[in-house]
Amino acid sequence: MDDRLASPQDGRRQLVLNSFEDSELRLELTELAAHRVHKVPTYHFRILKASGEEVGSINLRVSSSAHIELYAGHVGFAVHPAYRGHRYASRALLLLMPFARELRLDPLWVTCDPDNFPSRRSCERAGAKLVEIVDVPEDCIVRQSGHPRKCRYRLDLAGVASRRDDSRVNSGASSNSAH
């Protein structure tokens, strides 16, 4: 099966998802829609174990505005409490990296709250580097949602193989959630 983007008759882009998986984890696209908070085109995925059991979710925001890069991040993830500690968030992030590169989102910015150590560790396990911790402006929806500060992690994708070249991922990290 071809794992590239296809253009169905209605003109919307659709994903063929055979490479969003490793031996134990896969991502299932649930929708491509504007993010409900950040109002940018977003790919929403469920994170599933090979058995089909859902362990969380991850989304990829396809925008490189100042708001996304500074406060919201290109990626948001959440792992259900019963499944935390198994590196599902960082593994899902690793699975998304080749696709993000295809979409020309390089670097990829991931943000999380400074006191969310599991999310911070997930970013680091996926290879992201902490650039800074920023104060979120009072007029920003992120701040209004209760997040006054954000860690900004940069994930360079230049060396990441495309999904057509290398679709298997064998490492990862633990997480609660990143916004």
GIVENUR-V434591 format. One record per pair of residues at least 12 apart in sequence whose C-alpha atoms are under 7 Angstrom apart, sorted by the first residue. I is the first residue (numbers start at 1). J is the second residue. D is the distance in Angstrom with one decimal. If there is no record, write none. Layout:
<<I & J & D> <I & J & D>>
This chain:
<<2 & 16 & 7.0> <3 & 16 & 5.2> <3 & 17 & 6.1> <3 & 18 & 6.0> <3 & 19 & 6.5> <3 & 164 & 6.7> <4 & 16 & 6.5> <19 & 163 & 6.3> <19 & 167 & 5.1> <20 & 95 & 5.7> <21 & 95 & 6.6> <21 & 168 & 6.7> <22 & 168 & 5.1> <22 & 169 & 5.4> <22 & 170 & 6.8> <24 & 49 & 5.8> <24 & 50 & 5.0> <25 & 48 & 5.8> <25 & 49 & 4.6> <25 & 50 & 5.4> <26 & 47 & 6.1> <26 & 48 & 5.3> <26 & 49 & 6.3> <26 & 50 & 6.6> <27 & 45 & 5.8> <27 & 46 & 5.6> <27 & 47 & 4.9> <27 & 48 & 6.1> <28 & 45 & 5.1> <28 & 46 & 5.1> <28 & 47 & 6.7> <29 & 44 & 5.9> <29 & 45 & 4.3> <29 & 46 & 6.5> <30 & 44 & 5.6> <30 & 45 & 5.3> <30 & 46 & 6.7> <31 & 43 & 6.1> <31 & 44 & 5.3> <32 & 44 & 6.2> <40 & 61 & 6.4> <40 & 62 & 6.7> <40 & 63 & 6.3> <41 & 61 & 6.0> <41 & 62 & 5.4> <42 & 59 & 6.5> <42 & 60 & 5.5> <42 & 61 & 4.3> <42 & 62 & 5.8> <43 & 59 & 5.4> <43 & 60 & 5.1> <43 & 61 & 6.5> <44 & 58 & 6.3> <44 & 59 & 4.4> <44 & 60 & 6.7> <45 & 57 & 5.7> <45 & 58 & 5.3> <45 & 59 & 5.8> <46 & 58 & 6.4> <47 & 92 & 6.9> <55 & 79 & 5.9> <55 & 80 & 5.6> <55 & 83 & 5.9> <56 & 78 & 5.5> <56 & 79 & 4.1> <56 & 80 & 5.2> <57 & 77 & 5.6> <57 & 78 & 5.4> <57 & 79 & 6.5> <58 & 76 & 5.6> <58 & 77 & 4.1> <58 & 78 & 6.5> <59 & 75 & 5.6> <59 & 76 & 5.3> <59 & 77 & 6.4> <60 & 74 & 5.7> <60 & 75 & 4.8> <60 & 76 & 6.8> <61 & 74 & 4.7> <61 & 75 & 6.1> <62 & 74 & 6.8> <69 & 109 & 5.7> <70 & 152 & 6.8> <71 & 111 & 6.5> <71 & 136 & 6.7> <71 & 142 & 6.9> <71 & 150 & 6.4> <72 & 111 & 6.2> <72 & 142 & 6.9> <72 & 179 & 5.9> <73 & 109 & 5.0> <73 & 110 & 4.5> <73 & 111 & 5.1> <73 & 179 & 6.8> <74 & 108 & 6.2> <74 & 109 & 5.4> <74 & 110 & 5.9> <75 & 110 & 5.6> <76 & 178 & 5.1> <76 & 179 & 4.7> <77 & 89 & 6.5> <77 & 177 & 5.2> <77 & 178 & 5.3> <77 & 179 & 6.8> <78 & 176 & 5.7> <78 & 177 & 4.1> <78 & 178 & 6.6> <79 & 175 & 6.4> <79 & 176 & 5.5> <79 & 177 & 6.4> <84 & 174 & 6.0> <84 & 175 & 6.1> <84 & 176 & 6.6> <85 & 174 & 4.6> <85 & 175 & 6.7> <86 & 173 & 6.6> <86 & 174 & 5.4> <87 & 172 & 5.0> <87 & 173 & 3.2> <87 & 174 & 3.5> <87 & 175 & 6.7> <88 & 172 & 6.6> <88 & 173 & 6.1> <88 & 174 & 5.9> <89 & 122 & 6.2> <89 & 173 & 6.1> <89 & 174 & 5.9> <89 & 175 & 5.5> <90 & 122 & 4.7> <90 & 123 & 6.4> <90 & 125 & 6.2> <90 & 126 & 5.2> <90 & 172 & 4.6> <90 & 173 & 4.4> <90 & 174 & 6.5> <91 & 171 & 6.1> <91 & 172 & 4.1> <91 & 173 & 6.3> <93 & 126 & 6.7> <94 & 126 & 6.0> <94 & 169 & 6.8> <95 & 169 & 6.4> <97 & 157 & 6.9> <98 & 160 & 6.1> <98 & 161 & 6.1> <98 & 162 & 4.8> <98 & 163 & 5.3> <99 & 163 & 6.5> <101 & 157 & 6.0> <102 & 162 & 6.8> <106 & 156 & 6.0> <106 & 157 & 5.6> <107 & 154 & 6.3> <107 & 155 & 5.5> <107 & 156 & 4.6> <107 & 157 & 6.0> <108 & 154 & 6.0> <108 & 155 & 5.0> <108 & 156 & 6.3> <109 & 152 & 6.8> <109 & 153 & 5.7> <109 & 154 & 4.9> <109 & 155 & 6.2> <110 & 152 & 6.1> <110 & 153 & 5.1> <110 & 154 & 6.6> <111 & 150 & 6.0> <111 & 151 & 5.3> <111 & 152 & 4.8> <111 & 153 & 6.0> <111 & 178 & 6.3> <111 & 179 & 6.0> <112 & 150 & 5.4> <112 & 151 & 5.3> <112 & 178 & 4.7> <112 & 179 & 5.6> <113 & 147 & 6.8> <113 & 149 & 6.3> <113 & 150 & 4.8> <113 & 151 & 5.9> <114 & 149 & 6.9> <114 & 150 & 6.0> <114 & 151 & 5.6> <118 & 174 & 5.9> <118 & 175 & 4.4> <118 & 176 & 5.8> <119 & 175 & 4.6> <119 & 176 & 5.8> <119 & 177 & 5.7> <119 & 178 & 5.8> <121 & 173 & 6.8> <121 & 174 & 6.9> <122 & 173 & 4.7> <122 & 174 & 5.4> <122 & 175 & 5.7> <125 & 172 & 5.8> <125 & 173 & 5.4> <126 & 172 & 6.2> <127 & 155 & 6.5> <128 & 153 & 5.6> <128 & 154 & 5.2> <128 & 155 & 4.3> <129 & 153 & 5.2> <129 & 154 & 5.3> <129 & 155 & 6.5> <130 & 151 & 7.0> <130 & 152 & 5.9> <130 & 153 & 4.4> <130 & 154 & 6.5> <131 & 152 & 5.7> <131 & 153 & 5.7> <131 & 154 & 6.5> <132 & 151 & 6.0> <132 & 152 & 5.5> <133 & 149 & 6.8> <133 & 150 & 5.5> <133 & 151 & 4.3> <133 & 152 & 6.0> <134 & 149 & 5.5> <134 & 150 & 5.4> <134 & 151 & 6.5> <135 & 148 & 6.0> <135 & 149 & 4.5> <135 & 150 & 6.7> <136 & 148 & 5.2> <136 & 149 & 5.4> <136 & 150 & 7.0>>
